[in-house]
Amino acid sequence: MKRLSQFKLPILLSVAIVACMALLLAIEPAGSATIVGGAQSAKAGTGGTTAGTFVKLSSAGTIVTATAVTDSVVGIAEITASANAATRYAPLGTLTTVTSGEAISVGDLLTAGTSGYAYVLDTDDASTQRVGALALTAASGSGEDVTVIVCAAVSEQRLTLGGNVTISSTYTFTTGSGAVTLAGDVTISGSKTFTTGTGAVGLNGDVTVAAGKDISLAAGAGYIEANGTTTGGIRIDPIDSGTSMTILANSAAAAQATVSLPGLTSKIVFAPAGGTTVAADVLAIPVTHSYVAKTTGADGEALTLANGLPGQLLTIALVTDGGGDGTLTPTTKSGFATIVFADAGDNVTLLYVDDTVGWVIVGAAGVAAAPVITTS
């Protein structure tokens, strides 16, 4: 009996220890997430931690709330703790719960967002996102517990095309706030649609549109922008060899208008809008308007005319004769030397060819006689 009593106390003590351990394991710390897998001890950084939210490392052994899709998530906080307090988190590869920030479906890849809540990976987001977890249960909205597997923080990969792209069937390129950048040539031979939100489709190479295909701009603020320097622009070739001209058309009902480019030259004659007056004794004839009304003074005037722009038309008329003749000598000219405006009604129309040929006379007229034109 004495021998039995020697072993009685150690046995009872062992039973008590086991019972306490079981009780401790059954008690979940206040403000903690559902602990399903292993946990990693850490210290809470600035702002503390909230159970059920994504966390990231601010330094070795210190975690803070991850609130952006670009944050590298290391796990999900299991205990709500103040700054500098001991805490723990479910690390990568473990099973735990996270608080939803929006509706979530089973199988969704989740990223960190506002307050460290879980949000569904947005493939249209311009940011490089990092996956924090894989949803195993669903949520109908914000603030719900979602069972997840904490995943490795993998950056979302974007497609970069450095060579040529050929699209030969029916495809749609759709971007949200991101962008599709094609550095090589693009050949579009079927029915294709490029759709952009606040992003863009950047084409740094050639774009070839097959016969019967159009590049269309939907109603609104759409436009085709050419940012070239010396060679940039929108090039329009005749549709076929039998076409006599190329037509640019605005078919809006409120403001229908067309500009026809001759098939031989495909050039537009340039004429600045409106007219202006030049007073007596003012010698420079401006090239900023299509019509200049000149008044001469009592004495002779040596009028000057600067170079214009290729294709520019300019009409100069003497509207008031002050007594003296106005003799015009352009800076660059061909086929004449001077034009003398002697009487009211004298007028001449000039065309500026280029900086080599300069101004040439298209026509001249006057009330009594045409202006005197000298050739040397």
Phi, psi and omega in degrees: 000322178294320180297321181296321182293336178296330181264350187294315183295314178299324180294314181297321180295319178298317179298320181295319180297315178299319181295320179294319179297318179296321179294318179297318180293332183280342182269122179269131181303146180299138178068036181244159175280169176292117184271107182252326182243197179289166182228154179244125180287147180198174174251139179285132180271202181304130180089349180073188179232153178238129181304138177084015179240154178293143177229159176225164178277130172264336172198175182300122177080003180237130182243148174226165182293133175269120187239007183226151180295343180270354181290143176273099182287133176254348179169196181234128182299136178255347182226138172280122184219149177279170181302137179074000178276157177289138180212188176204162181216154175279116185278181180303138177090357181259169181253128181201193176239153178225153179274129182283147174256351180198182177295136183228140177252156177300133180093353179292143170275133188246145176235165179282149178212207182309131179064011181084008180287166183268132177231152182287136178305127180257107184289347179267355182293139182287338182287156172278106186272157178235129182282133179253332184197165175244124183286129175256341173231169185256166174222141181272350180184201183281151173087012181256151176282132179235126177283131185220163164256124179289120185261163173296142181286096184254126178293141174292131182268137177247154186271127174240123182250112182262349181248199181282148178237126177244124181245115189241002178227206183263111180223157177231126172263118182238127176232148176266253177267004176270200182206155172247119181246121180246112184273342180260196179281150178237123176249120182248112186241353179239206178270109187235153177225126170254117182241127179233149174266253174267003177268202183202162169254112183264121181246107181262356178246201179278149173241122180249122179253122184292166181305135177085000181252147183240156164255113188246142175251124179289162179299144181131218185259022181289152179198163172255121185249131177245115183254026180292169178261266181277332183251001183287159178149185175250114183266129181237114178264155173305145185298319176204177185294340181268001182272130183275341181203160174255135185245128170259123188236138167251107188265011178300134185300326184282339184210064179288134180202148176226149173239120181258129178257123180304139182296333183285315184249332185053036179241149179258131175289132185262127176220111178302149185287148169077179179233170179212167179246151176233121185285169177300143179070004170267119193266334183277123175273121184288153177250018184268355181226165180273343182223130179238122177260113187256141171243131179261158177267192183286334181255165178296146182236132177267094185280146180239155178217117181286169176295147178256211176246146181308128180089002184282135176254140181216129176248129179243129181230138174272110184263334179223120180268112181272000178118326179261154178277147173254117182255115184267128176232100179294155178297312178233130186205163175217141177087354178200168179248310181219162173230127183255119176263108186253323186234151176302133183106342176297133178209156180214144176245129184242151175238129177266115185279299177194183184286351176268310180283319181077214181278138172233154182274126176267322179193157179212146181203164177203171180286304179276315180202161179292156177304150178284127180244125178258152181250358179206000000 
